[in-house]
Amino acid sequence: MTLSRSSEPDRRSDWITGRAWLDALAIFAVVTACVFIAVNLGGHAQLSSIASVDTTPYAGSSIFGSWFRFDGRWYDIIATRGYYWAGPDLQSPVAYFPAYPMLLRVLHEVTGVSVRLLGSLVTIACGAGMSVLLLRWCRDRVDSTTARIALVTLLVYPYAYYFMGAVYADALFALAVIGAFVLLERDHPIWAGVLGALATATRPTGLAVVIGLVAVVLWKREVITRVAGRTVISLRNLRRGDFGVLLSIGGLIAYMTYLGARFDAPLAFEEVQKAPGWDQGVGPRTWFKITWLQQIKNLPGWTIGWIQRGDDATFQKVQYASTVILQGLLIIGFLVLAYFVWKRLGWGYGLYSFALLAIPLVGTKDFQGAGRYLMAAFPCFLVLATMLTPRPVLKWLWWGVSASILLLWTFAYGRGYYLA
């Protein structure tokens, strides 16, 4: 089944009245409120590890302090002190792309508000904007009910708290990505390329956006088609402005140029991944997920040990193994969804989805981080919604389980457990 566009008059009236915008913001606000309660309950309990959390107070930290965890400290360093490079064997902020921390720096200089508080506020604003754009993009293809189900399914996804206050770049990335595709669908390829450049300056997974924008242009213009069993390429179908999507590579090129000029290491963000503590070096051990398989092997023994001793150190091993195993299973599930994206939404969006999944498949040793990377696979959430819409029992079961994990994960994040 191929998803068709909903009727133009219905879509226009829905948005002219403002009802759909309000729906998106209301859904986001309700989920965010629940997540805020969970993260603050976790943050005000005994922290699991002081080493993983910076508890220095700042203006607003009584409400937002539980969101400042883990990579947030790196973004704070970049925004307040800038980049440094200590070679590939030591952790350094060059691993983190510049768009999010530079935005925080500009806002800090203009307002004087703490970078840490701004990080949470920017994440929330981007999460709200992303919700509106996602509902808009879905509404172009399906009825309003299915579109809302797709949005709810994303917002109760176990790692969606990264859209709701965490000082991480994922919400800005998702906003730029979905915005780029919305603009492309409205025949603004140059502006789509500009937003794509923001995405590639935000996260290394932005490379999938470049592939996706180019693929969707080729698909929309029917540049590559199958005729009588053979592939036909018709480049004359392209318009001059379509090449604007290539601007999307600009964010990555700009960051590499900066790293080359400043540190003589244009790929420093990749080289530093092998530093001790991150241990994400390229090679067979990473490609074949040896570390992930070891986590599966060790989980039963760690679980039994924790039940017997009840110590926090063993529990953290159980917790880490459980989360990376879940993230690996999510990758497998999203590969299936990406296949259906290809079939139902077209090969352009299918190629984008597969490209986004390929990055954690190839680049992570144990799928850690994949859970939040998958949030940018927005076509997969729409396809999943089309499967849930005609099955209300399954829909509520899915939402119930997913939302429960989301709240548990959010509590654990506030408590200081490293989840993704």
C-alpha positions in Angstrom: 0.0 0.0 0.0 1.3 3.5 -1.0 0.3 6.4 1.3 -1.6 9.0 -0.7 -1.8 12.7 0.1 -4.9 13.9 2.0 -7.2 16.3 0.3 -5.8 19.8 -0.3 -8.9 21.7 1.0 -9.0 19.7 4.2 -5.4 20.2 4.9 -5.6 23.9 4.2 -8.6 24.5 6.4 -7.1 22.4 9.2 -4.1 24.7 9.4 -5.8 28.0 8.6 -8.0 27.6 11.7 -4.9 26.9 13.7 -6.3 23.7 15.2 -3.5 21.4 14.0 -0.8 23.7 15.3 -2.5 23.8 18.7 -2.9 20.0 18.7 0.8 19.5 18.1 1.8 22.0 20.8 -0.8 20.6 23.3 0.4 17.0 22.8 4.0 18.1 23.3 3.1 20.1 26.4 1.3 17.3 28.1 4.1 14.8 27.5 6.8 17.3 28.5 5.0 18.1 31.8 5.0 14.4 32.7 8.6 14.0 31.7 9.5 17.1 33.8 8.0 15.5 36.9 9.9 12.2 36.2 13.3 13.9 35.7 13.0 16.1 38.8 12.0 13.1 40.9 15.1 11.4 39.7 17.3 14.4 40.1 16.3 15.1 43.7 17.0 11.5 44.7 20.5 10.2 45.6 22.6 10.5 42.5 24.0 7.2 41.1 27.4 8.7 40.3 28.6 12.3 41.1 31.2 11.8 38.4 28.5 11.6 35.8 26.7 14.8 37.0 27.7 18.4 37.5 25.6 19.6 40.4 26.9 23.2 40.4 23.8 25.4 40.9 22.8 28.1 38.4 19.9 30.4 37.9 16.9 28.1 37.2 18.7 24.9 38.3 16.0 24.2 40.9 13.7 23.4 38.0 16.0 22.6 35.1 19.1 21.3 36.9 18.2 17.6 36.5 18.5 18.1 32.7 22.1 19.0 32.8 23.8 15.7 32.5 26.6 13.9 30.5 27.3 15.5 27.1 25.6 18.7 28.3 28.9 19.5 30.0 30.7 19.3 26.7 28.2 21.7 25.1 28.7 24.1 28.1 32.5 24.0 27.6 32.2 24.7 23.9 29.7 27.6 24.4 31.7 29.2 27.2 35.3 28.4 26.3 35.4 27.2 22.8 37.0 24.1 21.2 40.3 22.4 22.0 42.0 19.4 20.5 44.3 17.2 22.5 44.9 14.5 19.9 42.9 11.3 19.2 43.8 9.6 22.4 42.2 12.1 24.8 38.5 13.1 25.0 37.9 16.6 23.8 35.0 18.8 22.6 35.8 18.5 18.9 33.6 15.4 18.9 30.6 17.6 19.2 29.3 19.6 16.2 29.0 23.4 16.6 25.5 24.5 15.7 23.9 23.8 19.1 26.7 25.1 21.4 27.2 28.2 19.1 23.5 29.0 19.3 23.8 28.8 23.1 26.8 31.1 23.0 25.0 33.7 21.0 21.9 33.6 23.2 24.1 33.8 26.3 25.9 36.9 25.0 22.6 38.5 24.1 20.6 37.7 27.2 23.2 37.0 29.9 21.2 33.8 30.8 23.2 30.8 31.9 24.3 28.5 29.0 23.0 25.5 31.0 19.5 27.0 31.4 19.5 28.1 27.8 20.4 24.6 26.7 17.2 23.3 28.3 15.1 26.1 26.9 16.4 25.8 23.4 15.8 22.0 23.5 12.2 22.6 24.6 11.6 25.2 21.9 13.1 23.0 19.2 11.1 20.0 20.4 7.9 22.1 20.2 8.7 23.3 16.8 9.7 19.8 15.6 6.3 18.6 16.8 4.4 21.2 14.7 6.5 20.4 11.6 6.2 16.6 12.0 2.4 16.9 12.3 2.4 19.2 9.2 4.6 16.7 7.2 2.4 13.7 8.2 -0.8 15.7 7.6 0.3 16.1 3.9 0.2 12.3 3.6 -2.5 10.9 5.9 -5.7 11.9 7.7 -5.5 14.0 10.8 -6.0 11.1 13.2 -3.1 9.0 11.8 -0.9 12.1 11.8 -1.6 12.8 15.5 -1.0 9.1 16.3 2.4 9.4 14.5 3.3 12.5 16.7 2.2 10.8 19.9 4.1 7.7 19.0 7.3 9.7 18.6 6.7 11.8 21.7 6.2 8.8 24.0 9.2 7.0 22.4 11.5 5.9 25.2 14.2 8.4 24.3 12.0 11.4 23.5 13.0 13.2 26.7 16.0 14.4 24.6 13.3 16.7 23.0 12.0 18.0 26.3 14.8 19.6 28.2 18.1 17.6 28.0 21.1 19.7 27.1 21.7 17.8 23.9 21.6 18.7 20.2 19.0 16.1 19.2 15.9 18.5 19.3 17.7 21.1 17.1 18.8 18.4 14.7 15.3 17.0 14.4 13.8 20.4 13.9 16.3 21.2 11.1 15.8 17.8 9.4 12.0 17.8 9.3 12.0 21.4 8.4 14.3 20.7 5.5 12.0 18.0 4.1 8.9 20.2 4.7 10.4 23.0 2.6 11.5 20.5 -0.1 7.9 19.2 -0.3 6.8 22.8 -0.8 9.2 23.2 -3.7 11.8 25.3 -1.9 15.0 23.2 -2.5 17.4 26.0 -1.8 15.9 26.8 1.6 15.7 23.0 2.3 19.4 22.9 1.6 20.1 25.7 4.0 18.2 23.9 6.8 20.0 20.8 5.8 23.3 22.6 6.3 22.1 23.4 9.9 21.5 19.7 10.4 24.9 18.7 9.1 26.5 21.4 11.4 24.6 19.9 14.4 25.3 16.1 14.3 27.5 13.8 12.3 24.3 11.8 11.4 23.5 14.9 9.3 25.2 13.1 6.4 22.0 11.0 6.1 20.0 14.3 5.5 22.2 15.1 2.5 21.5 11.7 1.1 17.8 11.9 1.9 17.3 15.4 0.4 19.0 14.4 -2.9 17.1 11.1 -3.0 13.7 12.8 -2.4 14.5 15.3 -5.2 15.4 12.5 -7.6 12.3 10.6 -6.6 9.9 13.6 -6.8 11.2 14.6 -10.3 11.1 10.9 -11.4 14.7 11.2 -12.5 15.2 7.5 -11.8 12.4 5.2 -13.0 11.8 1.6 -14.0 10.4 1.2 -17.5 9.8 -2.2 -19.0 12.0 -3.9 -16.4 15.0 -1.5 -16.9 16.2 1.5 -15.1 15.8 4.8 -16.9 17.7 8.0 -15.8 16.2 11.3 -17.0 18.4 14.1 -15.7 16.4 16.6 -17.8 13.6 16.3 -15.3 15.6 18.2 -12.8 15.1 22.0 -12.3 17.9 24.4 -11.7 16.8 25.1 -8.2 16.8 21.5 -7.3 20.6 21.6 -6.9 20.0 23.8 -3.9 19.7 20.7 -1.8 23.4 20.2 -2.2 23.9 23.2 0.1 23.0 20.7 2.9 26.6 19.4 2.9 27.7 22.9 3.8 27.5 22.5 7.6 29.8 19.5 7.6 32.2 21.1 5.2 32.3 24.3 7.3 33.1 22.3 10.5 35.8 20.2 8.8 37.3 23.4 7.3 37.4 24.9 10.8 39.1 21.8 12.3 41.6 21.7 9.5 42.5 25.4 9.9 42.6 25.4 13.7 44.0 21.9 14.5 45.2 20.6 11.1 42.8 17.7 11.6 39.6 18.1 9.5 38.4 14.7 10.7 39.2 15.3 14.4 35.6 14.7 15.3 36.0 11.2 14.0 39.5 10.5 15.2 38.7 11.4 18.8 36.0 8.7 19.0 38.6 6.1 19.8 39.7 8.0 22.9 39.6 5.9 26.2 36.1 6.2 27.7 34.5 6.5 24.3 36.2 3.6 22.6 34.4 4.0 19.3 37.3 3.3 17.0 36.7 2.1 13.5 37.4 -1.6 12.8 35.9 -5.1 12.9 35.2 -5.0 16.7 32.9 -2.0 16.1 31.5 -3.2 12.8 30.5 -6.7 14.1 29.3 -5.4 17.5 31.5 -7.6 19.6 31.0 -5.4 22.6 27.2 -5.6 22.2 27.3 -9.4 22.0 29.4 -9.5 25.1 26.8 -7.4 26.9 24.2 -9.9 26.0 26.4 -12.7 27.2 27.2 -11.1 30.5 23.7 -9.7 31.3 22.3 -12.9 33.0 25.4 -13.2 35.3 25.3 -9.5 36.2 21.6 -9.7 36.9 22.0 -12.7 39.2 24.9 -11.0 41.0 22.9 -7.8 41.5 20.0 -9.8 43.0 22.3 -11.6 45.3 24.4 -8.5 46.4 22.2 -5.6 45.6 25.2 -3.3 45.0 24.9 -0.2 42.8 28.1 -1.0 40.8 26.6 -4.3 39.5 23.2 -2.6 39.0 24.8 -0.1 36.7 26.3 -2.9 34.6 22.8 -4.5 34.4 21.3 -1.1 33.5 23.9 -0.3 30.8 23.6 -3.8 29.2 19.8 -3.7 29.2 19.8 -0.3 27.5 22.3 -1.1 24.8 20.5 -4.4 24.1 17.2 -2.5 23.8 18.8 0.0 21.4 20.2 -2.8 19.2 16.7 -4.3 19.0 15.3 -0.9 18.1 17.7 -0.7 15.3 16.5 -4.1 14.0 12.8 -3.0 14.3 13.5 0.3 12.5 15.2 -1.5 9.7 11.9 -3.3 9.1 10.0 0.0 9.3 12.5 1.6 6.8 11.6 -1.2 4.4 7.9 -0.2 4.7 8.9 3.5 4.3 10.5 2.6 1.0 7.3 0.7 -0.1 4.7 3.2 1.1 6.4 6.7 1.1 8.7 6.2 -1.8 12.3 5.2 -2.2 13.5 8.7 -1.5 12.4 8.7 2.1 13.3 5.0 2.3 16.9 5.8 1.3 17.0 8.6 4.0 15.8 6.2 6.6 18.3 3.5 5.7 21.1 6.0 5.6 20.3 7.3 9.0 20.2 3.7 10.4 23.5 2.8 8.7 25.4 5.3 10.8 24.9 3.6 14.2 25.0 0.2 12.5 28.6 0.9 11.3 29.9 3.5 13.7 28.9 2.3 17.3 30.5 -0.6 19.1 27.4 -1.5 21.1 24.5 0.7 19.7 24.9 3.2 22.6 23.3 6.4 21.4 21.3 4.7 18.7 18.1 5.1 20.7 18.1 8.9 20.3 19.6 8.8 16.8 16.5 7.0 15.7 14.2 9.9 16.7 15.2 11.6 13.4 13.8 8.7 11.4 10.5 10.5 11.3 9.1 8.6 8.2 9.4 5.3 10.2 7.1 6.8 12.9 4.5 7.6 10.3 4.6 4.1 8.9 4.3 2.7 12.4 1.3 5.0 13.0 -0.4 3.6 9.9 0.0 0.1 11.4 -1.4 1.2 14.8 -4.3 3.3 13.7 -6.6 0.4 12.7 -5.6 -1.6 15.8 -6.7 0.5 18.8 -5.8 -2.2 21.4 -2.3 -2.6 20.0 -2.0 1.2 19.8 -2.8 1.8 23.4 -0.6 -1.2 24.5 2.3 0.3 22.4 1.8 3.7 23.9 1.4 2.4 27.4 4.6 0.3 27.3 6.6 3.0 25.5 5.5 5.8 27.8 6.3 3.7 30.9 9.8 3.2 29.6 10.1 6.9 28.7 9.2 7.9 32.2 11.5 5.3 33.8 14.3 6.3 31.5 13.7 10.0 32.3 13.8 9.3 36.0 17.0 7.3 35.6 18.5 10.1 33.5 17.8 12.6 36.2 19.2 10.2 38.8 22.5 10.1 36.9 22.4 6.8 34.9 23.9 6.9 31.5 21.2 5.6 29.1 22.0 6.8 25.5 
